[in-house]
Amino acid sequence: MIDESKLNKFALKVAKDLMRARPSIPLATAIGVANYKMASICSQLRVQLDTKSGYGSTPANIYQLLLLNSGGGKGASLGLADNFYFKDAYAYIDKEVYPKFKQKALDKLEKENNDRPIHNWVKSIGSTTESGLLALSESYSLTGIGGINLEIDEIGNAVTSKADVFELLLQPYDNGLYVPTAKRTDPNAMSVSGMSTNLYCFGNKVRLFEGDSVESAFIRLLDEGYGRRMIFIDDDTEPNRSTPQDIVNEMEASESIIKERESDRAYIKSLVSADNLNKVITLNKEAIYEWAKIKSDGDNYILDHKGLEPAVRSDMSERVFKVAKLASIYAFFQGSEVVTKDNMSEALEVMNESSIVLRGLRKLKPLHQRLLESMLLEGNPVTSQHLLSYSFIPKSYTKKVLEYVDLAKELASELGYVWKESLSKGVTYYQVSKPSKKEVEVFDKVDKKEAKELSDRQKELALML
């Protein structure tokens, strides 16, 4: 559970306004939105962090995954944060700043007789291809301003259909490198360095752990690079019933917040300046010690806990990098050129929660396994309608639940459980239990008989050959 008193004050202010306008949004989710939006401003200005630890400069950016229950929609909170705090800065970049940089770049290309096109600036992009990301990064690199904010609505679909995009995004997190791929048809493809990229994904927890290709692709994604790069947020809230008055209250609160935050919007807009373009933020001495402490604590955790999943192990070993990135974003919004001990502590509070979520996520069992375990706890036969009451099964799975019943049945057989089905008045009842001593003896006899029959068949085949 996040300790509110330890959070960054500006991020908390943004979060509290989001929660005031939408009471259903929990603190961790609201803080996640605030962090991502703050990072997006840093990305437009190519703010960099130099930790003085031998790695060189790295973008002040974040990758983030918000895990939701089925039906939990929190995407609207991004728009609210814009209206409350960030829209003036975005409008300034779009209408005044980027067009000037773009025109200078086009003039330079024209002098070189280069007809390469340059993309317009966009606040964020949704679904994209590997080629599209490379093209956008090249445009921003040529203009000298702008960063990429990629928002993926359902990571469960993207991990299979957009695997190449996720692979491409590994290096940009660390050092801002975008390297053209050999399969690209663009003859003018160029390598890009220092490009700041933010990633914000939404994931349906049920969809991610159905025991299929999506689950294996997602686990591989975590274990092979995103475990150490992502900030994880678990939003397990369920939609609440609301009255018309509740809706009116939210509308009125939103309008009030817009008026109250005019000075904050003006301040964020003022950050978009020539002085802040390509700014490099460093760690002060106290922050360097905090870096060392976080790193040593993570390494010692690994030594004390054997058999950790690869994603968890890399997160604990390298999460100091995530802490420092987020801390540099906090420092930038404070108008500071150095990360302080307080900035590191504020970011660490977010990352501690993230590590807990990741550990739980990697231990989450496939849906059919959870279904079987829940059925084992039932004292009486149950129907498919009853199974829909389990929190981890979406209510909309009225037919799909039968597919998981079949998978649970197969697993029950593998584990030696007794599975029974009965039909009453056209309704199927299911019951699973551990075998009694007598049933174990029967199963043993059947196994021995099947083993003997298999052995006999193998001997017959050997004689024939």
C-alpha positions as CSV (number, residue, x, y, z in Angstrom):
1,M,0.0,0.0,0.0
2,I,1.4,3.4,-1.0
3,D,2.2,5.7,1.8
4,E,0.7,9.1,0.7
5,S,3.0,11.1,3.0
6,K,6.0,9.8,1.1
7,L,4.8,10.7,-2.4
8,N,6.0,13.6,-4.5
9,K,3.9,16.6,-3.6
10,F,3.1,17.8,-7.2
11,A,2.3,14.3,-8.4
12,L,0.1,13.9,-5.4
13,K,-1.7,17.1,-6.1
14,V,-2.5,16.0,-9.7
15,A,-3.6,12.6,-8.3
16,K,-5.9,14.1,-5.7
17,D,-7.6,16.2,-8.3
18,L,-8.2,13.1,-10.4
19,M,-9.7,11.3,-7.5
20,R,-11.9,14.3,-6.6
21,A,-13.3,14.4,-10.2
22,R,-13.5,10.5,-10.4
23,P,-13.9,9.1,-6.8
24,S,-13.6,5.5,-8.3
25,I,-9.9,6.0,-9.2
26,P,-7.6,4.6,-6.5
27,L,-4.5,6.5,-5.4
28,A,-2.0,4.2,-7.1
29,T,-3.7,4.6,-10.5
30,A,-4.0,8.4,-10.1
31,I,-0.3,8.7,-9.2
32,G,0.5,6.6,-12.2
33,V,-1.3,9.0,-14.5
34,A,0.4,12.0,-12.9
35,N,3.8,10.4,-13.3
36,Y,3.2,9.5,-16.9
37,K,1.9,13.0,-17.8
38,M,4.9,14.7,-16.1
39,A,7.2,12.4,-18.0
40,S,5.5,13.3,-21.2
41,I,6.5,16.9,-20.7
42,C,10.1,15.9,-20.0
43,S,10.1,13.8,-23.2
44,Q,9.1,16.7,-25.4
45,L,12.1,18.7,-24.2
46,R,14.5,15.7,-24.3
47,V,15.3,16.1,-20.6
48,Q,18.2,13.7,-19.7
49,L,19.5,12.1,-16.5
50,D,23.2,11.6,-15.9
51,T,23.6,9.3,-12.9
52,K,27.4,9.6,-12.9
53,S,27.6,5.8,-12.7
54,G,29.3,5.1,-15.9
55,Y,26.1,4.7,-18.0
56,G,26.1,8.1,-19.6
57,S,22.9,10.1,-20.1
58,T,19.5,8.4,-20.2
59,P,16.1,9.9,-21.1
60,A,14.0,11.1,-18.2
61,N,11.1,8.8,-19.1
62,I,9.0,5.9,-17.7
63,Y,7.4,2.7,-19.0
64,Q,4.2,1.8,-17.1
65,L,1.6,-0.9,-17.0
66,L,-1.8,-0.4,-15.3
67,L,-3.4,-3.8,-14.6
68,L,-7.2,-3.6,-14.5
69,N,-10.1,-5.9,-13.7
70,S,-12.3,-6.8,-16.6
71,G,-14.5,-3.8,-17.4
72,G,-12.4,-1.4,-15.4
73,G,-11.9,1.7,-17.7
74,K,-9.4,4.2,-16.5
75,G,-8.3,5.7,-19.8
76,A,-10.5,8.8,-19.3
77,S,-8.2,9.8,-16.4
78,L,-5.5,10.7,-19.0
79,G,-7.8,13.3,-20.6
80,L,-8.8,14.7,-17.2
81,A,-5.1,15.2,-16.3
82,D,-4.6,17.1,-19.6
83,N,-7.6,19.4,-19.0
84,F,-6.6,20.1,-15.4
85,Y,-2.8,20.6,-15.8
86,F,-1.1,19.8,-19.1
87,K,-3.3,21.0,-22.0
88,D,-1.8,24.6,-22.2
89,A,1.7,23.1,-22.6
90,Y,0.6,20.7,-25.2
91,A,-1.2,23.4,-27.2
92,Y,1.9,25.6,-27.0
93,I,4.1,22.9,-28.4
94,D,1.6,22.0,-31.1
95,K,0.7,25.4,-32.3
96,E,3.8,27.5,-31.7
97,V,7.0,25.6,-30.7
98,Y,7.1,22.5,-32.9
99,P,6.0,24.3,-36.2
100,K,9.0,26.6,-35.9
101,F,11.5,23.8,-35.3
102,K,9.9,21.8,-38.1
103,Q,10.2,24.7,-40.6
104,K,13.9,25.1,-39.8
105,A,14.5,21.4,-40.3
106,L,12.6,21.5,-43.7
107,D,14.6,24.6,-44.8
108,K,17.8,22.8,-44.0
109,L,16.7,19.7,-45.9
110,E,15.7,21.8,-48.9
111,K,19.2,23.3,-49.0
112,E,20.6,19.8,-49.1
113,N,18.2,18.8,-51.9
114,N,16.7,16.3,-49.5
115,D,13.0,15.7,-50.0
116,R,12.5,13.7,-46.8
117,P,9.1,14.4,-45.2
118,I,8.8,15.4,-41.5
119,H,5.9,14.3,-39.4
120,N,3.8,16.8,-37.5
121,W,4.0,16.7,-33.7
122,V,1.5,14.5,-31.8
123,K,0.8,14.4,-28.1
124,S,0.6,10.6,-28.1
125,I,0.1,7.7,-30.4
126,G,-1.9,4.5,-29.9
127,S,-1.4,1.4,-32.0
128,T,1.6,1.6,-34.3
129,T,4.0,-0.4,-36.3
130,E,7.8,-0.8,-35.9
131,S,8.2,1.3,-39.1
132,G,5.8,4.0,-37.8
133,L,7.8,4.4,-34.6
134,L,11.1,4.7,-36.5
135,A,9.6,7.3,-38.8
136,L,8.2,9.4,-36.0
137,S,11.5,9.2,-34.1
138,E,13.4,10.3,-37.2
139,S,11.1,13.3,-37.6
140,Y,11.6,14.4,-34.0
141,S,15.3,13.9,-34.3
142,L,15.6,16.1,-37.4
143,T,13.6,18.9,-35.8
144,G,15.5,18.7,-32.5
145,I,12.4,18.7,-30.3
146,G,9.6,16.3,-29.3
147,G,9.4,12.9,-27.8
148,I,7.2,9.8,-28.2
149,N,4.4,9.0,-25.9
150,L,3.0,5.5,-26.8
151,E,-0.3,4.5,-25.2
152,I,-1.3,0.8,-25.7
153,D,-4.9,0.2,-24.7
154,E,-4.8,-3.6,-24.3
155,I,-1.4,-5.1,-23.9
156,G,-2.9,-8.6,-24.0
157,N,-3.5,-8.1,-27.7
158,A,-0.3,-6.2,-28.4
159,V,2.1,-8.8,-27.0
160,T,1.3,-11.1,-29.8
161,S,0.4,-8.8,-32.7
162,K,2.9,-6.1,-31.9
163,A,5.9,-8.1,-30.6
164,D,8.3,-6.3,-32.9
165,V,7.2,-3.0,-31.5
166,F,8.0,-4.1,-27.9
167,E,11.4,-5.5,-29.1
168,L,12.1,-2.1,-30.7
169,L,11.3,-0.2,-27.5
170,L,14.0,-1.9,-25.3
171,Q,16.9,0.3,-26.2
172,P,15.0,3.6,-26.3
173,Y,14.1,3.1,-22.6
174,D,17.8,2.8,-21.6
175,N,19.6,5.3,-23.9
176,G,17.1,6.7,-26.5
177,L,18.5,4.7,-29.4
178,Y,16.3,3.8,-32.4
179,V,18.2,1.7,-34.9
180,P,16.7,1.0,-38.3
181,T,15.9,-2.6,-39.1
182,A,17.1,-4.4,-42.2
183,K,13.6,-5.2,-43.3
184,R,12.7,-1.5,-43.6
185,T,12.0,-0.3,-47.1
186,D,12.9,3.4,-46.5
187,P,16.2,4.0,-48.2
188,N,16.8,7.1,-46.0
189,A,16.3,5.3,-42.7
190,M,18.5,6.8,-40.0
191,S,19.8,5.9,-36.6
192,V,18.4,8.0,-33.8
193,S,19.9,8.6,-30.4
194,G,18.7,10.4,-27.3
195,M,15.0,10.1,-28.2
196,S,12.8,10.2,-25.1
197,T,10.0,7.6,-25.2
198,N,7.3,7.0,-22.7
199,L,5.1,3.9,-22.7
200,Y,1.8,3.6,-20.9
201,C,0.0,0.2,-21.2
202,F,-3.3,-1.0,-19.9
203,G,-3.8,-4.7,-19.3
204,N,-6.8,-6.9,-18.4
205,K,-5.6,-9.3,-15.7
206,V,-8.0,-12.0,-16.8
207,R,-7.0,-11.8,-20.4
208,L,-3.3,-11.9,-19.6
209,F,-3.6,-15.2,-17.7
210,E,-5.8,-17.5,-19.6
211,G,-3.1,-20.1,-20.1
212,D,-2.8,-19.5,-23.8
213,S,-0.3,-17.9,-26.2
214,V,-1.0,-14.4,-24.8
215,E,0.0,-15.5,-21.3
216,S,3.3,-17.1,-22.5
217,A,4.1,-14.0,-24.7
218,F,3.4,-11.7,-21.8
219,I,5.5,-13.7,-19.3
220,R,8.3,-13.7,-21.9
221,L,8.0,-10.0,-22.3
222,L,8.4,-9.5,-18.5
223,D,11.3,-11.9,-18.1
224,E,13.2,-10.7,-21.2
225,G,13.3,-7.0,-20.5
226,Y,10.2,-5.3,-19.3
227,G,10.3,-6.6,-15.7
228,R,13.2,-4.2,-15.0
229,R,11.8,-1.4,-17.2
230,M,8.2,-1.1,-16.2
231,I,6.4,0.5,-13.3
232,F,3.5,-1.9,-12.4
233,I,0.2,-0.7,-10.9
234,D,-2.6,-3.0,-9.8
235,D,-6.0,-1.5,-10.0
236,D,-8.4,-4.1,-8.5
237,T,-11.4,-1.7,-8.0
238,E,-14.8,-2.8,-9.3
239,P,-17.2,-0.3,-10.9
240,N,-19.6,1.2,-8.3
241,R,-23.2,1.9,-8.8
242,S,-23.8,5.7,-9.3
243,T,-26.8,8.0,-9.1
244,P,-27.5,10.9,-11.5
245,Q,-26.4,13.2,-8.7
246,D,-23.1,11.4,-8.5
247,I,-22.5,12.2,-12.1
248,V,-23.5,15.8,-11.7
249,N,-21.1,16.1,-8.7
250,E,-18.2,14.8,-10.9
251,M,-19.0,17.2,-13.7
252,E,-19.1,20.1,-11.3
253,A,-15.9,19.0,-9.6
254,S,-14.1,18.8,-13.0
255,E,-15.1,22.3,-14.0
256,S,-14.0,23.7,-10.6
257,I,-10.6,22.0,-10.8
258,I,-10.0,23.4,-14.3
259,K,-10.6,26.9,-12.9
260,E,-8.5,26.3,-9.8
261,R,-5.5,25.0,-11.7
262,E,-5.0,27.9,-14.1
263,S,-1.7,28.9,-12.5
264,D,-0.4,25.3,-12.5
265,R,-1.2,25.0,-16.3
266,A,0.7,28.3,-16.8
267,Y,3.7,26.9,-14.8
268,I,3.9,23.7,-16.8
269,K,3.6,25.7,-20.0
270,S,6.5,27.9,-18.8
271,L,8.7,24.7,-18.5
272,V,8.6,24.5,-22.3
273,S,11.5,26.8,-22.9
274,A,14.8,27.0,-24.7
275,D,16.6,26.8,-21.4
276,N,15.1,23.4,-20.6
277,L,15.6,21.8,-24.1
278,N,18.1,19.0,-23.8
279,K,18.6,19.8,-20.1
280,V,20.8,17.2,-18.3
281,I,19.9,16.5,-14.6
282,T,22.5,14.9,-12.3
283,L,22.3,13.3,-8.8
284,N,23.7,15.3,-5.9
285,K,25.9,13.5,-3.3
286,E,23.0,12.5,-1.1
287,A,21.1,11.1,-4.0
288,I,24.1,9.1,-5.1
289,Y,24.2,7.5,-1.7
290,E,20.5,6.7,-2.1
291,W,21.2,5.1,-5.4
292,A,23.9,2.9,-3.9
293,K,21.6,1.9,-1.0
294,I,18.7,1.0,-3.3
295,K,21.1,-1.0,-5.5
296,S,22.7,-2.9,-2.6
297,D,19.3,-3.6,-1.0
298,G,18.0,-5.0,-4.3
299,D,21.1,-7.2,-4.7
300,N,20.9,-8.5,-1.2
301,Y,17.2,-9.3,-1.7
302,I,18.1,-11.6,-4.5
303,L,20.7,-13.3,-2.4
304,D,18.2,-13.8,0.4
305,H,15.4,-15.2,-1.9
306,K,16.5,-18.1,-4.1
307,G,14.6,-19.2,-7.1
308,L,13.1,-15.8,-8.1
309,E,11.5,-15.5,-11.5
310,P,13.7,-13.7,-14.0
311,A,11.5,-10.6,-14.2
312,V,11.5,-10.3,-10.4
313,R,15.2,-10.8,-10.1
314,S,16.0,-8.2,-12.8
315,D,13.5,-5.7,-11.3
316,M,15.2,-6.0,-7.9
317,S,18.7,-5.7,-9.3
318,E,18.0,-2.8,-11.7
319,R,15.0,-0.9,-10.3
320,V,17.4,1.8,-9.0
321,F,17.4,2.9,-12.6
322,K,13.6,3.3,-12.6
323,V,13.8,5.1,-9.3
324,A,16.4,7.6,-10.7
325,K,14.5,8.2,-13.9
326,L,11.3,9.1,-12.0
327,A,13.2,11.1,-9.4
328,S,14.7,13.2,-12.3
329,I,11.2,14.0,-13.5
330,Y,10.3,15.2,-10.1
331,A,13.4,17.3,-9.9
332,F,12.7,18.9,-13.3
333,F,9.2,19.9,-12.3
334,Q,10.6,21.5,-9.2
335,G,12.9,23.6,-11.4
336,S,16.0,21.9,-10.1
337,E,19.0,20.7,-12.1
338,V,19.9,18.0,-9.5
339,V,18.1,15.0,-8.1
340,T,17.9,15.1,-4.3
341,K,17.6,12.5,-1.7
342,D,14.0,13.4,-1.3
343,N,13.3,13.0,-5.0
344,M,14.8,9.5,-4.8
345,S,12.7,8.6,-1.7
346,E,9.6,9.8,-3.4
347,A,10.3,7.7,-6.5
348,L,11.2,4.7,-4.4
349,E,7.8,4.7,-2.7
350,V,6.2,4.3,-6.2
351,M,8.8,1.6,-7.1
352,N,8.3,-0.4,-3.9
353,E,4.6,-0.8,-4.7
354,S,5.5,-1.7,-8.3
355,S,7.9,-4.5,-7.2
356,I,5.1,-6.0,-5.0
357,V,2.7,-5.9,-7.9
358,L,5.2,-7.6,-10.2
359,R,6.0,-10.3,-7.7
360,G,2.3,-11.1,-7.3
361,L,1.8,-10.9,-11.1
362,R,4.5,-13.5,-11.8
363,K,2.9,-15.9,-9.3
364,L,-0.6,-15.5,-10.7
365,K,-1.9,-18.8,-11.9
366,P,-3.7,-19.4,-15.2
367,L,-7.5,-18.9,-15.1
368,H,-8.4,-22.6,-15.4
369,Q,-6.0,-23.5,-12.6
370,R,-7.6,-20.9,-10.3
371,L,-11.0,-22.2,-11.4
372,L,-10.1,-25.8,-10.4
373,E,-8.7,-24.6,-7.1
374,S,-11.9,-22.7,-6.4
375,M,-14.1,-25.7,-7.3
376,L,-12.1,-27.9,-4.9
377,L,-13.2,-25.6,-2.1
378,E,-16.9,-26.0,-3.0
379,G,-18.7,-28.5,-0.8
380,N,-21.5,-29.1,-3.3
381,P,-21.9,-29.5,-7.0
382,V,-22.0,-26.2,-8.9
383,T,-23.3,-24.9,-12.2
384,S,-21.5,-22.8,-14.8
385,Q,-23.7,-19.9,-13.7
386,H,-22.2,-20.2,-10.2
387,L,-18.7,-20.2,-11.7
388,L,-19.4,-16.8,-13.1
389,S,-19.6,-15.5,-9.6
390,Y,-15.9,-16.0,-9.1
391,S,-14.1,-12.6,-9.1
392,F,-11.5,-13.7,-11.6
393,I,-14.0,-14.7,-14.3
394,P,-15.7,-12.0,-16.3
395,K,-19.5,-12.0,-16.0
396,S,-19.7,-11.8,-19.8
397,Y,-18.1,-15.3,-20.1
398,T,-21.5,-17.1,-20.1
399,K,-20.3,-19.4,-22.9
400,K,-16.5,-19.0,-22.7
401,V,-16.5,-20.3,-19.1
402,L,-17.3,-23.8,-20.5
403,E,-13.9,-23.7,-22.3
404,Y,-12.2,-23.2,-19.0
405,V,-14.3,-25.9,-17.4
406,D,-12.9,-28.3,-20.0
407,L,-9.3,-27.1,-19.3
408,A,-9.9,-27.5,-15.5
409,K,-11.2,-31.0,-16.1
410,E,-8.0,-31.9,-18.0
411,L,-5.9,-30.5,-15.2
412,A,-7.9,-32.3,-12.6
413,S,-7.2,-35.6,-14.4
414,E,-3.5,-34.8,-14.6
415,L,-3.4,-34.1,-10.9
416,G,-5.4,-37.2,-10.0
417,Y,-8.6,-35.5,-8.8
418,V,-12.1,-36.9,-9.1
419,W,-14.2,-35.0,-11.6
420,K,-18.0,-35.6,-11.6
421,E,-20.7,-34.2,-13.8
422,S,-24.4,-34.7,-13.5
423,L,-27.4,-33.4,-15.4
424,S,-30.6,-32.3,-13.7
425,K,-33.5,-30.6,-15.5
426,G,-31.2,-29.7,-18.4
427,V,-28.6,-28.1,-16.2
428,T,-25.1,-29.5,-15.8
429,Y,-23.6,-29.7,-12.3
430,Y,-19.8,-30.0,-11.7
431,Q,-18.0,-31.3,-8.7
432,V,-14.3,-32.0,-8.2
433,S,-12.6,-33.5,-5.1
434,K,-9.5,-35.2,-3.9
435,P,-9.8,-39.0,-4.3
436,S,-10.7,-41.2,-1.3
437,K,-8.4,-44.0,-0.3
438,K,-10.6,-46.5,-2.1
439,E,-10.7,-44.4,-5.2
440,V,-6.9,-44.1,-5.2
441,E,-6.7,-47.9,-5.1
442,V,-9.0,-48.2,-8.1
443,F,-7.0,-45.5,-10.0
444,D,-3.8,-47.4,-9.2
445,K,-5.2,-50.6,-10.6
446,V,-6.3,-48.9,-13.7
447,D,-2.9,-47.3,-14.1
448,K,-1.1,-50.6,-13.7
449,K,-3.5,-52.3,-16.2
450,E,-2.9,-49.5,-18.7
451,A,0.9,-49.7,-18.1
452,K,0.8,-53.5,-18.7
453,E,-1.2,-53.1,-21.9
454,L,1.2,-50.5,-23.2
455,S,4.2,-52.7,-22.3
456,D,2.6,-55.7,-24.1
457,R,1.9,-53.7,-27.2
458,Q,5.5,-52.5,-27.3
459,K,6.8,-56.1,-27.0
460,E,4.5,-57.2,-29.9
461,L,5.8,-54.3,-32.0
462,A,9.4,-55.3,-31.2
463,L,8.8,-58.9,-32.3
464,M,7.2,-57.7,-35.6
465,L,10.3,-55.5,-36.3
